């Protein structure tokens, strides 16, 4: 008998996981406590932008023309309990307001609602990013005869479908051979394709995601610290990164200097990691992450300073600033802790007239920063601008025609906050080009 799978929480992680499980051939039931979200997903629509996800949903949501019918959605915990052999918990774990620590209220609520309805012999699988030690505590909330496993997610926004169907690794924190066997059955297809399957205890499984994100954050902040040194010494951080990236112990990835990282994962994960280490009495082991976080936040302020210099060095009052990018990264509509919007907001608060354009993040940006100006195109944002800030490295921005933009800008000055544009191309079109960590480039 094929396993029946439920996915609890149908946000970014849950919607992707539910659709991917249906693609792998399982019957899937997704649950959310927000009826509007369930209605939307049941119509084959997703509440966020993620390449390929809507097409994947349409292939499997019951009731849609030509679909497999393997995927349904509900708001009923009783239906989930009766249906599922394996229950994936995919709810959000945001940062607590005013603290570094992780807010576990959604996870606790999910386990509290699932425990009374789950069938004996079922396996509950945590995918949410939680502080180490949470799995052991949550296992106690489940009734006798129901096991827990921890299977952290490693989704990259913009590549979530690929990362779920063809993961670069699968981690299974388990307490029994049976739990491992069930997870191997769930992931039989990617395992057969060569995805490594790493079996661990609960604490190790919980630590993998935060450790990986801390390492990536450290690498990004390292090259941004080198950019600060390059600014002081007259060096070129792009050439520096190229040279050290050829060392295969270091590698080229995540060595592009700029305005730093943001989003819903890296910032809150490293802060929650520091908070949990403190609770465990191991806070000294992670003190370096404070500097990683500090370097990252400093980059945003530095871009504001560069923009102020570019408009004359005094005040932003009366100056028009175009911001290309609102999302924290390309191929996403996610504006959570977006460095681009943070910079735009700071300049606006200092009196600048800011106009933002982003290919996918406009609606979310407007909700978060309703007082900023918004344009429907890059050309519209740049019209009349005294300085242009490139802050999210969308392909659309790399392919812009500098001459066409130059014809509508008040001043041809561009600050490349992502070191992603071609300086030669822009300078040939009469622009003053400046990038972080490249004072002489």
N, C-alpha and C positions, 0 to 999 in steps of 0.2 A: 504494500500500500504506500503510495506517494505521500510524503509529509505535507501537511497543510500549515501555511505560515501566516502569522499576523504581524503587522507592523504598527506599533503604538507611537503616535506622533507623526503627522504627515507634513512637517515643514521641509526644509531643504534636504536634510538627511533622509527622513522617513519616506517622502514621496519618491526620491531616487531609488531607495532600497526596495520599496514595494514594487515599483515598475521593473527593476532589475530581477527580482525574484520571480516575477511572472514571466519575464523573458527567458529565465533559466528553466521554465517548465512547471513551476509550482502554482498551485491554487493559493491566492493571497487575499487576505482581508485587511485593509488599512483602517485604523481608528484615529479619530481626532475629536476633541471636545468642542471644537468650533464648527457649528453646522455649515456656515458659509464656505469653509474650506472643503468640507466633504462634498457639498453640491458642486463646487468648481471642479474638483478632481474627478467626480463621477461623470462630468461632462467632458473629461479628457483635457482639461485646462490646468495649468500650474500657476500658483500665486507668485512665482519668481521667474526670472530669466535664467535658464540654464540650457546651453546648446544640446539639442538632441533629446531632451527629457519629454517634451510634449509629444514628439513623434513616437517615443517609446511607450508612453501612456496610451496613446491612441491605438496602438497595436494590441492592447490587452484589456482595457477597461470594458467590463460587461455592458452590453447594450449599445455600444458604438458600432457603426457599420464596418464589417470586415475584421473585427477584433477577435482575439482568442477567447475572450470572456473569462479569463483566469483571474482578473483583478477587480475586486469590489471594495467599497468604502462604507463605513458605518460610524455611528456615534454610540453604539450599544456595547457596553462592557460584557454583558451576558452573552451576546452573539459572538464576541471575540473569544470568550472562555470556552464556549461550546465548540467553536470551529477549529481552534488552533492546536497543533502538536508542538510548534515552535513559535514563541512570541518574542519578537525583536523590539526592545525599548529604545526609541530614537528621539526622545524629547530633548528640549533645549536645556543647557546649563549655563546661563549668562553669568556675568560678574555681578556680585551683590552691589547695591547702591552704596557708595561711600566706603567700600572695602575692596581689598584685593581678592578676597575669598570667592569661591564659586557658589552660586545659588542653586541648591539641590532641591528646591521645593517642587519643581515639575517632575523630577525623577521620583521623589518620595510619593507624590500624589499618584503617579502612574502605577507604582508598585502597590500602593494602598488600595487602588481600585481593581487591580488585576488579581491580587491574592485571593479574594473571596470567590472568584468565578473560575479560576484556572483549574483545569482537569488534572487529576493525579497522573503521573507519568509524563507530563509535559516538560519542556525545557524552556526556561526564560533566558533570553540572551540580551545583555546590556551592550548597547553600541554608543551611548552618550559618553562624552568626555567628562570623567568624574575625578575628584580627589582620591588619591591612593588610600585604600582602606574602606572605600564605600561598598564595594562588592560583598565583602564579608558581612557587613552590617545589613545590606539589602537581602542577602540570602536568608537571614533570620526572619524576614517578613513573609517569606513564602511558606505555604503549608507543607506538611510532611509529604514526601513522594513527588515533590516538584523541585527540580534542580535549577541552579543558576550557572550560566557561563558568561564570561566577559570577552567581547569580540569588538575591539575598538575600531572606529572608522578612520580612514585616511583620505577623505575626499578633498580634491582640489577644485575650488569653484572654477567653472569653465571646462572642467574635465571630469565631472562627477559620474556621468554615465559610464565612460571608459574605465574610471577607477573602480567602479563597482563590479562591472562585468569582467574586467581584466586587471585585477589588483596586482600591484608589485609585491605585496605580501599579505598573508592572512594570519592574524594572531588570535589564538584561542586560549583564554584563561579558563581552566576547567578544574574540577575536583574529582572527576571520575572518567573511566574509559568510555562509559556510555555517552556522556556529554560530548566527548571528543568525536565519537563515532557519528553522532547526529550532525554535528557541525561539518564533519567531512562529507556527509551525505548532501547537506545543503549546498556546499561549495564544490561538489564533485567536478563540475565542468571547468571552473578556473584552475582547480588543482591538476586536472588532466592536461590542461594547456600549459602547465609549468609554474603556476603561482606558488611560491613557497608557503608552506603551512607550518607556523611556529606554535608549538604547544607550551604553555606556561602555567604558572599559578596565578591567582587573582591579582596580587599586588604588581607583578611584573607586567601583566596585560594592561593594567590601569596606567602604569608608568610609561608605556611605549609611546602613546600619542603625545603626552606632555613633554617627554624627553626629545622626541623628534622635532616638535615645534620649537622647543627651546634651542635646539641646535641650529635650526634654520634661522631663527631670530638672531642668534649670536653671529651667524655668518653675514647676515644682512647688515647688522650694526657694526661688525668689524670693518666691512668695506666702506661704510659711511663714516666711521672714525678715521679711516685712511683718507677719505675725501677731505675731512677737516684739516688733516696734516698737509695734504696736497695744496689746499687753499693757502695755507700759511707759507709753504715752501715754494710755491709756483710750479708744482708738478701736475701731472695729468692722471687722474684716478682711473680713467678708462683704459689707458695703456698699462697702468700698474696692474689693474685687474686681469687684463689679457696675459701679462707676463707671469703672474703668480698662478693663474688658472691653468696654465700648461702643466703644472705639477699635478700629477694624477692623485696625489694624496690630498690635494686641496680641491681641484676641479673648478670648472667655470661657472657652474650654476649658482644662483643667488649672490653673484659678485657684481651686480650692477648698482652703482651708487646712485642715490637720489633722495627723495623726500621720505623714504622709509616704508615700513609695513603698517598695515591696518587690518580691517576686516573683523569678522566675528570670532576668529579662532586664535591667531598668534598672540595679540595683546592680552586677551583675557586668560588664555591658557598659561602664559608664563607668569602672570600675576597670581593666578590660583595655585600654581606650582610653588611659588615662593611662600604663599600663605600656608599651604599644607606642610611644607618642609619646616616652617616655624612651629606649627602645632606638634610635629613629630620630634622637635628638638634638633633638627638637622638644618636649621636656617643658614648656618655659615657655609654650607655646601653650595648654596645657590645665591650668595650675595652678588656674584658677577652678573646675575640676571637683572639686578637693579640698574647697573650701568648700561646693559643692553637696552633696557626700556628707556633709560634717560637719553642715550645717544639717539634712539629712534624718535623720541618726542622733540629733541633739539633740532632735528632736521626741518621740521615744519616751521619753527621760528626762524631758522636761517633762510628759508625760501621767502618768508615775509620780508626779512631784511634786504635780500637781494632785489625784491620787487620795489621796495622803498627807494633803494639806491637808483634803480632803473628809471623811476619817475622824478628824479631830481634830488633825492636824499633827504628831503624835509618831511613833508606830510603827504598822506594819500588824499586829503581833501580836494575835491574837484577833479580828481584823476579817475580815468576809466580803465578798469582792469578786466581783461578777458581771461577766463579760466577754462581750459580745454580738459575736461575730465571731472567726474563727480564720484564715480565708484572707486573702491579701494584697489581694484585691479581690473584689467580688461576681461571681456567675455563673461560679464556678470552684471546684475543690476543692484548689487549689494553695496550700500553706502555706510554700513556700520563701521564706526571708527575710521572713516576714510580720511587719509592725509590730505587729499585734494580738497574736500569740503572743509576740513579744519583750517587750511590755509586761506581758502576763499572767505570763510567766516571771520577769521582774524583781520583780514584786510578790510572787510566790510565794517567791522566794529571800529576800525581806526579811520573811518571816513571815506574809504574808497568806494567808487561805484562799480560793483562787481557783476559781471554777466557770465553765467556758466552754460556750457553745452557738454552733453555726454550722450553717446549713441543709445544707451539702454537705461541709464540711471536717473533720468529726469524726474519721473513721478516720485520716486523715493527721496530724491534730493529735496524736492519742493516740500514734502511732508516734514523733513527734518530741519530745513533752513528756508522757511517761507519768505523771509525778508530779502533774500538774494534775488538778483535778476536772472532770468533764464532766456535762452535763445533756442530756436528750432534747428539751427545749423551752426557749424563752426564759423562760417562766414558771418552769420548774424551776430555771434558772440564777439567777433574780432572788430566789427564795424565801429569805428571811432575810438578804438582802444589806444591808450598811451603805452601799455605793455601787455604782452600775451604770455600766459603761464601754461606750459604743457605739463599736466600733473597726473594723468593716467595714460598708460602707453597703449591705447587702442590702435589697431592697424589703420583705421580711418585717418588718424592724426598723422601717422608716418607717411601716408600717401597724399596728404594735403599739398596743394600747389602754392608755394610761398609767394609767388608773384601775384596770384589772385587775392590772397589774403593781404598782401602789402598794399594793394590798390584801395582797400577799404579801411585799413588801420590808420589812426592818427599819427602814430610813431611806429617805425619798423624795429621793435625791440622784442625779442622772444627769450624767455627763460625756460630751459628744458629741465624740468624737475625729475625726469626719468632717464636722462642720458640716452634717449632712444631715437632722436631725430638726426638727420645728416647735416652737420654744421656747414659743410661746403655748399650744399644745395641752398640753404637759407641765406648764407652770406652772399652768394652769387646773385640772389634776388634782392639784395640791398638791405638785408636785415642785420641788426646787431644781435649775434647769438651768444648766449651765456649759459653754461651748465654748471651744476654743483660739482666741486672738486676738480674743475678744469679752468682755472683762472687765465691760463695762457693759451688754451686750445683754440 
